[in-house]
């Protein structure tokens, strides 16, 4: 199935939904599209990265575990790998 066929099939399925189901699918689709877009750093995150770079330039380095633990504490909303 090529991309045009996929889009047409999706449109047909969406068109067949009742209003209640359409609202649910719409919200789910928006959530999926948000995930697929690149993450934009907040100003606070940019500042934290700049501070980390300055510390690193001074030769002050930390273990990955220490950085991860502090980052998770300071930025609990971020998803870490």
KOLGU-4560 file (N, C-alpha, C; in nm, 3 decimals, padded with zeros to 5 digits):
<recs>
<n_xx: 00.086 n_yy: -00.118 n_zz: 00.000 ca_xx: 00.000 ca_yy: 00.000 ca_zz: 00.000 c_xx: 00.090 c_yy: 00.124 c_zz: 00.000 mol: A seq: 1 type: UNK>
<n_xx: 00.067 n_yy: 00.214 n_zz: -00.093 ca_xx: 00.148 ca_yy: 00.336 ca_zz: -00.099 c_xx: 00.088 c_yy: 00.444 c_zz: -00.008 mol: A seq: 2 type: UNK>
<n_xx: 00.156 n_yy: 00.556 n_zz: 00.004 ca_xx: 00.112 ca_yy: 00.660 ca_zz: 00.098 c_xx: -00.024 c_yy: 00.719 c_zz: 00.063 mol: A seq: 3 type: UNK>
<n_xx: -00.054 n_yy: 00.730 n_zz: -00.065 ca_xx: -00.185 ca_yy: 00.784 ca_zz: -00.106 c_xx: -00.297 c_yy: 00.689 c_zz: -00.063 mol: A seq: 4 type: UNK>
<n_xx: -00.274 n_yy: 00.561 n_zz: -00.083 ca_xx: -00.374 ca_yy: 00.462 ca_zz: -00.042 c_xx: -00.392 c_yy: 00.460 c_zz: 00.110 mol: A seq: 5 type: UNK>
<n_xx: -00.283 n_yy: 00.472 n_zz: 00.181 ca_xx: -00.290 ca_yy: 00.476 ca_zz: 00.328 c_xx: -00.372 c_yy: 00.597 c_zz: 00.373 mol: A seq: 6 type: UNK>
<n_xx: -00.345 n_yy: 00.712 n_zz: 00.316 ca_xx: -00.418 ca_yy: 00.834 ca_zz: 00.352 c_xx: -00.567 c_yy: 00.820 c_zz: 00.319 mol: A seq: 7 type: UNK>
<n_xx: -00.597 n_yy: 00.767 n_zz: 00.202 ca_xx: -00.737 ca_yy: 00.751 ca_zz: 00.163 c_xx: -00.809 c_yy: 00.653 c_zz: 00.257 mol: A seq: 8 type: UNK>
<n_xx: -00.743 n_yy: 00.545 n_zz: 00.291 ca_xx: -00.800 ca_yy: 00.447 ca_zz: 00.382 c_xx: -00.825 c_yy: 00.509 c_zz: 00.520 mol: A seq: 9 type: UNK>
<n_xx: -00.731 n_yy: 00.585 n_zz: 00.567 ca_xx: -00.745 ca_yy: 00.652 ca_zz: 00.696 c_xx: -00.860 c_yy: 00.752 c_zz: 00.694 mol: A seq: 10 type: UNK>
<n_xx: -00.872 n_yy: 00.827 n_zz: 00.587 ca_xx: -00.981 ca_yy: 00.925 ca_zz: 00.574 c_xx: -01.116 c_yy: 00.854 c_zz: 00.574 mol: A seq: 11 type: UNK>
<n_xx: -01.125 n_yy: 00.742 n_zz: 00.502 ca_xx: -01.252 ca_yy: 00.666 ca_zz: 00.501 c_xx: -01.289 c_yy: 00.617 c_zz: 00.640 mol: A seq: 12 type: UNK>
<n_xx: -01.190 n_yy: 00.566 n_zz: 00.712 ca_xx: -01.217 ca_yy: 00.516 ca_zz: 00.847 c_xx: -01.258 c_yy: 00.629 c_zz: 00.941 mol: A seq: 13 type: UNK>
<n_xx: -01.190 n_yy: 00.742 n_zz: 00.931 ca_xx: -01.225 ca_yy: 00.857 ca_zz: 01.016 c_xx: -01.365 c_yy: 00.907 c_zz: 00.981 mol: A seq: 14 type: UNK>
<n_xx: -01.396 n_yy: 00.910 n_zz: 00.854 ca_xx: -01.526 ca_yy: 00.958 ca_zz: 00.808 c_xx: -01.641 c_yy: 00.870 c_zz: 00.858 mol: A seq: 15 type: UNK>
<n_xx: -01.614 n_yy: 00.745 n_zz: 00.883 ca_xx: -01.719 ca_yy: 00.653 ca_zz: 00.927 c_xx: -01.744 c_yy: 00.658 c_zz: 01.079 mol: A seq: 16 type: UNK>
<n_xx: -01.662 n_yy: 00.731 n_zz: 01.153 ca_xx: -01.678 ca_yy: 00.737 ca_zz: 01.299 c_xx: -01.796 c_yy: 00.823 c_zz: 01.340 mol: A seq: 17 type: UNK>
<n_xx: -01.859 n_yy: 00.786 n_zz: 01.453 ca_xx: -01.962 ca_yy: 00.875 ca_zz: 01.509 c_xx: -01.892 c_yy: 00.991 c_zz: 01.581 mol: A seq: 18 type: UNK>
<n_xx: -01.967 n_yy: 01.089 n_zz: 01.621 ca_xx: -01.907 ca_yy: 01.211 ca_zz: 01.680 c_xx: -01.823 c_yy: 01.182 c_zz: 01.803 mol: A seq: 19 type: UNK>
<n_xx: -01.872 n_yy: 01.096 n_zz: 01.889 ca_xx: -01.801 ca_yy: 01.065 ca_zz: 02.013 c_xx: -01.667 c_yy: 00.998 c_zz: 01.985 mol: A seq: 20 type: UNK>
<n_xx: -01.670 n_yy: 00.898 n_zz: 01.897 ca_xx: -01.546 ca_yy: 00.828 ca_zz: 01.862 c_xx: -01.451 c_yy: 00.920 c_zz: 01.785 mol: A seq: 21 type: UNK>
<n_xx: -01.506 n_yy: 01.007 n_zz: 01.704 ca_xx: -01.423 ca_yy: 01.102 ca_zz: 01.630 c_xx: -01.344 c_yy: 01.193 c_zz: 01.725 mol: A seq: 22 type: UNK>
<n_xx: -01.409 n_yy: 01.240 n_zz: 01.829 ca_xx: -01.340 ca_yy: 01.324 ca_zz: 01.926 c_xx: -01.226 c_yy: 01.249 c_zz: 01.994 mol: A seq: 23 type: UNK>
<n_xx: -01.249 n_yy: 01.122 n_zz: 02.028 ca_xx: -01.145 ca_yy: 01.041 ca_zz: 02.091 c_xx: -01.027 c_yy: 01.020 c_zz: 01.997 mol: A seq: 24 type: UNK>
<n_xx: -01.057 n_yy: 00.984 n_zz: 01.873 ca_xx: -00.952 ca_yy: 00.960 ca_zz: 01.775 c_xx: -00.876 c_yy: 01.089 c_zz: 01.745 mol: A seq: 25 type: UNK>
<n_xx: -00.947 n_yy: 01.197 n_zz: 01.739 ca_xx: -00.884 ca_yy: 01.327 ca_zz: 01.711 c_xx: -00.780 c_yy: 01.359 c_zz: 01.819 mol: A seq: 26 type: UNK>
<n_xx: -00.818 n_yy: 01.343 n_zz: 01.946 ca_xx: -00.725 ca_yy: 01.373 ca_zz: 02.055 c_xx: -00.605 c_yy: 01.278 c_zz: 02.051 mol: A seq: 27 type: UNK>
<n_xx: -00.630 n_yy: 01.151 n_zz: 02.025 ca_xx: -00.521 ca_yy: 01.054 ca_zz: 02.016 c_xx: -00.427 c_yy: 01.089 c_zz: 01.901 mol: A seq: 28 type: UNK>
<n_xx: -00.483 n_yy: 01.128 n_zz: 01.790 ca_xx: -00.402 ca_yy: 01.165 ca_zz: 01.674 c_xx: -00.316 c_yy: 01.287 c_zz: 01.706 mol: A seq: 29 type: UNK>
<n_xx: -00.374 n_yy: 01.386 n_zz: 01.773 ca_xx: -00.296 ca_yy: 01.503 ca_zz: 01.812 c_xx: -00.181 c_yy: 01.464 c_zz: 01.904 mol: A seq: 30 type: UNK>
<n_xx: -00.208 n_yy: 01.375 n_zz: 01.998 ca_xx: -00.103 ca_yy: 01.328 ca_zz: 02.089 c_xx: 00.010 c_yy: 01.258 c_zz: 02.014 mol: A seq: 31 type: UNK>
<n_xx: -00.026 n_yy: 01.177 n_zz: 01.918 ca_xx: 00.074 ca_yy: 01.108 ca_zz: 01.836 c_xx: 00.157 c_yy: 01.207 c_zz: 01.756 mol: A seq: 32 type: UNK>
<n_xx: 00.092 n_yy: 01.306 n_zz: 01.699 ca_xx: 00.164 ca_yy: 01.405 ca_zz: 01.619 c_xx: 00.259 c_yy: 01.488 c_zz: 01.705 mol: A seq: 33 type: UNK>
<n_xx: 00.220 n_yy: 01.515 n_zz: 01.828 ca_xx: 00.309 ca_yy: 01.589 ca_zz: 01.919 c_xx: 00.435 c_yy: 01.510 c_zz: 01.946 mol: A seq: 34 type: UNK>
<n_xx: 00.420 n_yy: 01.380 n_zz: 01.963 ca_xx: 00.535 ca_yy: 01.293 ca_zz: 01.990 c_xx: 00.631 c_yy: 01.292 c_zz: 01.872 mol: A seq: 35 type: UNK>
<n_xx: 00.577 n_yy: 01.295 n_zz: 01.752 ca_xx: 00.662 ca_yy: 01.284 ca_zz: 01.634 c_xx: 00.735 c_yy: 01.413 c_zz: 01.600 mol: A seq: 36 type: UNK>
<n_xx: 00.696 n_yy: 01.524 n_zz: 01.661 ca_xx: 00.766 ca_yy: 01.649 ca_zz: 01.633 c_xx: 00.888 c_yy: 01.663 c_zz: 01.723 mol: A seq: 37 type: UNK>
<n_xx: 00.993 n_yy: 01.730 n_zz: 01.677 ca_xx: 01.115 ca_yy: 01.743 ca_zz: 01.757 c_xx: 01.088 c_yy: 01.816 c_zz: 01.888 mol: A seq: 38 type: UNK>
<n_xx: 01.157 n_yy: 01.772 n_zz: 01.992 ca_xx: 01.143 ca_yy: 01.834 ca_zz: 02.123 c_xx: 01.214 c_yy: 01.969 c_zz: 02.122 mol: A seq: 39 type: UNK>
<n_xx: 01.148 n_yy: 02.069 n_zz: 02.176 ca_xx: 01.207 ca_yy: 02.202 ca_zz: 02.186 c_xx: 01.249 c_yy: 02.225 c_zz: 02.332 mol: A seq: 40 type: UNK>
<n_xx: 01.375 n_yy: 02.257 n_zz: 02.353 ca_xx: 01.424 ca_yy: 02.283 ca_zz: 02.487 c_xx: 01.362 c_yy: 02.411 c_zz: 02.543 mol: A seq: 41 type: UNK>
<n_xx: 01.334 n_yy: 02.408 n_zz: 02.673 ca_xx: 01.285 ca_yy: 02.529 ca_zz: 02.739 c_xx: 01.405 c_yy: 02.618 c_zz: 02.768 mol: A seq: 42 type: UNK>
<n_xx: 01.376 n_yy: 02.741 n_zz: 02.805 ca_xx: 01.484 ca_yy: 02.834 ca_zz: 02.841 c_xx: 01.563 c_yy: 02.780 c_zz: 02.961 mol: A seq: 43 type: UNK>
<n_xx: 01.491 n_yy: 02.721 n_zz: 03.057 ca_xx: 01.556 ca_yy: 02.664 ca_zz: 03.175 c_xx: 01.651 c_yy: 02.550 c_zz: 03.136 mol: A seq: 44 type: UNK>
<n_xx: 01.610 n_yy: 02.467 n_zz: 03.042 ca_xx: 01.694 ca_yy: 02.358 ca_zz: 02.996 c_xx: 01.817 c_yy: 02.411 c_zz: 02.922 mol: A seq: 45 type: UNK>
<n_xx: 01.797 n_yy: 02.513 n_zz: 02.840 ca_xx: 01.912 ca_yy: 02.574 ca_zz: 02.770 c_xx: 02.013 c_yy: 02.632 c_zz: 02.868 mol: A seq: 46 type: UNK>
<n_xx: 01.964 n_yy: 02.696 n_zz: 02.972 ca_xx: 02.052 ca_yy: 02.753 ca_zz: 03.075 c_xx: 02.130 c_yy: 02.642 c_zz: 03.144 mol: A seq: 47 type: UNK>
<n_xx: 02.061 n_yy: 02.533 n_zz: 03.178 ca_xx: 02.126 ca_yy: 02.420 ca_zz: 03.245 c_xx: 02.236 c_yy: 02.360 c_zz: 03.157 mol: A seq: 48 type: UNK>
<n_xx: 02.211 n_yy: 02.349 n_zz: 03.029 ca_xx: 02.312 ca_yy: 02.296 ca_zz: 02.937 c_xx: 02.431 c_yy: 02.391 c_zz: 02.928 mol: A seq: 49 type: UNK>
<n_xx: 02.405 n_yy: 02.521 n_zz: 02.919 ca_xx: 02.514 ca_yy: 02.619 ca_zz: 02.915 c_xx: 02.599 c_yy: 02.612 c_zz: 03.042 mol: A seq: 50 type: UNK>
<n_xx: 02.534 n_yy: 02.599 n_zz: 03.157 ca_xx: 02.607 ca_yy: 02.587 ca_zz: 03.283 c_xx: 02.694 c_yy: 02.461 c_zz: 03.285 mol: A seq: 51 type: UNK>
<n_xx: 02.639 n_yy: 02.352 n_zz: 03.236 ca_xx: 02.714 ca_yy: 02.226 ca_zz: 03.231 c_xx: 02.836 c_yy: 02.238 c_zz: 03.139 mol: A seq: 52 type: UNK>
<n_xx: 02.820 n_yy: 02.306 n_zz: 03.028 ca_xx: 02.933 ca_yy: 02.325 ca_zz: 02.936 c_xx: 03.043 c_yy: 02.409 c_zz: 03.000 mol: A seq: 53 type: UNK>
<n_xx: 03.004 n_yy: 02.514 n_zz: 03.072 ca_xx: 03.103 ca_yy: 02.598 ca_zz: 03.140 c_xx: 03.180 c_yy: 02.519 c_zz: 03.244 mol: A seq: 54 type: UNK>
<n_xx: 03.109 n_yy: 02.438 n_zz: 03.321 ca_xx: 03.174 ca_yy: 02.356 ca_zz: 03.424 c_xx: 03.270 c_yy: 02.257 c_zz: 03.358 mol: A seq: 55 type: UNK>
<n_xx: 03.228 n_yy: 02.198 n_zz: 03.249 ca_xx: 03.311 ca_yy: 02.102 ca_zz: 03.178 c_xx: 03.439 c_yy: 02.168 c_zz: 03.123 mol: A seq: 56 type: UNK>
<n_xx: 03.425 n_yy: 02.290 n_zz: 03.073 ca_xx: 03.542 ca_yy: 02.361 ca_zz: 03.020 c_xx: 03.645 c_yy: 02.389 c_zz: 03.129 mol: A seq: 57 type: UNK>
<n_xx: 03.599 n_yy: 02.400 n_zz: 03.253 ca_xx: 03.691 ca_yy: 02.422 ca_zz: 03.366 c_xx: 03.757 c_yy: 02.292 c_zz: 03.411 mol: A seq: 58 type: UNK>
<n_xx: 03.720 n_yy: 02.181 n_zz: 03.349 ca_xx: 03.778 ca_yy: 02.053 ca_zz: 03.385 c_xx: 03.703 c_yy: 01.980 c_zz: 03.495 mol: A seq: 59 type: UNK>
<n_xx: 03.593 n_yy: 02.035 n_zz: 03.540 ca_xx: 03.514 ca_yy: 01.970 ca_zz: 03.643 c_xx: 03.419 c_yy: 01.872 c_zz: 03.574 mol: A seq: 60 type: UNK>
<n_xx: 03.443 n_yy: 01.746 n_zz: 03.592 ca_xx: 03.359 ca_yy: 01.645 ca_zz: 03.528 c_xx: 03.295 c_yy: 01.556 c_zz: 03.635 mol: A seq: 61 type: UNK>
<n_xx: 03.183 n_yy: 01.497 n_zz: 03.599 ca_xx: 03.107 ca_yy: 01.413 ca_zz: 03.691 c_xx: 03.073 c_yy: 01.282 c_zz: 03.622 mol: A seq: 62 type: UNK>
<n_xx: 03.049 n_yy: 01.180 n_zz: 03.702 ca_xx: 03.011 ca_yy: 01.050 ca_zz: 03.644 c_xx: 02.874 c_yy: 01.062 c_zz: 03.581 mol: A seq: 63 type: UNK>
<n_xx: 02.847 n_yy: 00.973 n_zz: 03.486 ca_xx: 02.717 ca_yy: 00.971 ca_zz: 03.420 c_xx: 02.606 c_yy: 00.946 c_zz: 03.521 mol: A seq: 64 type: UNK>
<n_xx: 02.631 n_yy: 00.855 n_zz: 03.616 ca_xx: 02.529 ca_yy: 00.824 ca_zz: 03.717 c_xx: 02.492 c_yy: 00.947 c_zz: 03.799 mol: A seq: 65 type: UNK>
<n_xx: 02.594 n_yy: 01.023 n_zz: 03.839 ca_xx: 02.567 ca_yy: 01.142 ca_zz: 03.920 c_xx: 02.488 c_yy: 01.245 c_zz: 03.839 mol: A seq: 66 type: UNK>
<n_xx: 02.526 n_yy: 01.264 n_zz: 03.715 ca_xx: 02.456 ca_yy: 01.360 ca_zz: 03.629 c_xx: 02.312 c_yy: 01.316 c_zz: 03.606 mol: A seq: 67 type: UNK>
<n_xx: 02.291 n_yy: 01.188 n_zz: 03.579 ca_xx: 02.156 ca_yy: 01.137 ca_zz: 03.554 c_xx: 02.069 c_yy: 01.154 c_zz: 03.678 mol: A seq: 68 type: UNK>
<n_xx: 02.122 n_yy: 01.121 n_zz: 03.796 ca_xx: 02.044 ca_yy: 01.133 ca_zz: 03.919 c_xx: 02.005 c_yy: 01.279 c_zz: 03.946 mol: A seq: 69 type: UNK>
<n_xx: 02.101 n_yy: 01.369 n_zz: 03.932 ca_xx: 02.071 ca_yy: 01.510 ca_zz: 03.956 c_xx: 01.975 c_yy: 01.566 c_zz: 03.851 mol: A seq: 70 type: UNK>
<n_xx: 01.992 n_yy: 01.522 n_zz: 03.727 ca_xx: 01.904 ca_yy: 01.570 ca_zz: 03.619 c_xx: 01.761 c_yy: 01.523 c_zz: 03.641 mol: A seq: 71 type: UNK>
<n_xx: 01.744 n_yy: 01.397 n_zz: 03.680 ca_xx: 01.610 ca_yy: 01.343 ca_zz: 03.705 c_xx: 01.543 c_yy: 01.416 c_zz: 03.821 mol: A seq: 72 type: UNK>
<n_xx: 01.622 n_yy: 01.454 n_zz: 03.920 ca_xx: 01.567 ca_yy: 01.527 ca_zz: 04.033 c_xx: 01.528 c_yy: 01.669 c_zz: 03.993 mol: A seq: 73 type: UNK>
<n_xx: 01.615 n_yy: 01.735 n_zz: 03.918 ca_xx: 01.592 ca_yy: 01.874 ca_zz: 03.880 c_xx: 01.488 c_yy: 01.888 c_zz: 03.770 mol: A seq: 74 type: UNK>
<n_xx: 01.481 n_yy: 01.790 n_zz: 03.679 ca_xx: 01.390 ca_yy: 01.797 ca_zz: 03.565 c_xx: 01.305 c_yy: 01.669 c_zz: 03.558 mol: A seq: 75 type: UNK>
<n_xx: 01.212 n_yy: 01.653 n_zz: 03.651 ca_xx: 01.133 ca_yy: 01.528 ca_zz: 03.657 c_xx: 01.042 c_yy: 01.506 c_zz: 03.536 mol: A seq: 76 type: UNK>
<n_xx: 01.013 n_yy: 01.610 n_zz: 03.459 ca_xx: 00.923 ca_yy: 01.594 ca_zz: 03.344 c_xx: 00.995 c_yy: 01.543 c_zz: 03.219 mol: A seq: 77 type: UNK>
<n_xx: 01.127 n_yy: 01.541 n_zz: 03.222 ca_xx: 01.201 ca_yy: 01.493 ca_zz: 03.104 c_xx: 01.203 c_yy: 01.341 c_zz: 03.103 mol: A seq: 78 type: UNK>
<n_xx: 01.208 n_yy: 01.284 n_zz: 02.983 ca_xx: 01.220 ca_yy: 01.140 ca_zz: 02.970 c_xx: 01.366 c_yy: 01.108 c_zz: 02.944 mol: A seq: 79 type: UNK>
<n_xx: 01.425 n_yy: 01.031 n_zz: 03.033 ca_xx: 01.566 ca_yy: 00.994 ca_zz: 03.019 c_xx: 01.578 c_yy: 00.851 c_zz: 02.968 mol: A seq: 80 type: UNK>
<n_xx: 01.680 n_yy: 00.826 n_zz: 02.888 ca_xx: 01.705 ca_yy: 00.691 ca_zz: 02.838 c_xx: 01.808 c_yy: 00.624 c_zz: 02.926 mol: A seq: 81 type: UNK>
</recs>
